[in-house]
Amino acid sequence: MDCFNLKTLHKISSVVGVMVLASTVMSSAVTAQAPKGSLDSSTDTHEAHTATGKRGVETGDQKAWLITPTLSADPKMGTNVGGVIAYLKQLDAESTPSMMGLGVSYSNTDSVTGGVGAQLFWDADKRRLTMLLAGAEINNEYDDFLGTGQSTETQDSVHTVGFRYLQELREGGWFAGVQGVTTNYSVGADGLFEGILNAVGLSGFDATGIGLVLQHDTMDQQRTPESGHLFTLHNFAYRESLGGETSFDVGFADLRWYRTLERISLGGSNRSSVLAIQLKGRFTADAPLSGYSSVTLPGYTVGNYLSQHYSHLLLDGRFPLSRKWGLVAFGGIGCQFGEDIAGRDISCSDNTYPSIGMGVSYLLDEAASILIRLEVAKGKNDNEALYLRFGHSF
């Protein structure tokens, strides 16, 4: 569920974002993120998916409860450990299992995040609802804060509520819907950097926004797709008239494409290797600096690089080794453009951010296609991180 680009929200989404698929409402926003089976236009294909359980049809292997730890570590924010408790329930025989859960985390910088969320599918996946309620008190540590070359600590506080509702308009995976988010966000720093934050407008704000969502979904399943694509266009119109303290607009484009690699097999698993590709963009108009777009590739601290607009291309290879275990490898490049926080015009050619990494995956629930990933990521300079994620990043 990406929904407003506030840097602390990314730490929340790492704990509960995936749980509610904040890998699409809330992943796009700060990724408030959420997201993320769709009905096939062919009845025969749909019936085949149902028979194999790919659509999440109830089987004896499906678990009602899932409990898993979470972990992230990087040189800027320290080590963050936590856990997710989720409850799975299939609302009807032809729908993906719905998920409701609670996530909490604590870091060695004395930061605390927590939230509750739900991702619901019903009416044979024709209707979908994602909800998130989260809060955080975060102490961020930066080695190179906003490109100043200086290290500093900031104290962030955020509380947010968000939702996304989608309904199928026509067969073939065409959806439309609405989404909304309200957040109370503040950031502070000690000493000299408190003045810098105030001077560049990064002191936070209250914001409430609503938006429309258009989506084309041909994925064979929702949580671990092996084929098809998910193309989403959505926006948030933040307005003072809705109760916020500022008015601005944010638009998103997110294309996710999945292809089975029939000729690549690394083990005795009956699961297929998959290549996943994401092309994503975030664009702002009249946004305060705290609402600017951030680099969101693995290995980078969200909020450390800010600009008006941002886009990236990310490739993710998923290679099963056995029924439960697998290897993952990824690489991508992002770029910032428009204006930076100093008001300078910047272009992609001068502001690129590479990312590369690898790790292992473990399938927690085969029937519901829910897994965790332990991975390391490396960006340019000293940007690097370790993650234990709940679900794929997209």
Secondary structure by P-SEA (a helix, b strand, c coil): ccccccaaaaaaaaacccccccccccccccccccccccccccaaaaaaaaaaccccccccccccccccccccccccccccccbbbbbbbbccccccbbbbbcccccccccccccbbbbbbbcccccbbbbbbbbccbbbbbbcccccccccbbbbbbbccccbbbbbbccccccccccccccbbbbbbcccaaaaaaaaacccbbbbbbcccccccccccccccccbbbbbbbccccccccccccccbbbbbbbbbbbbbccccccccccbbbbbbbbbbbbbbcccccccccccccccccccccccccccbbbbbbbbbcccccbbbbbccccccccccccccccccccbbbbbbccccccccccccccbbbbbccccccccccccccccccc
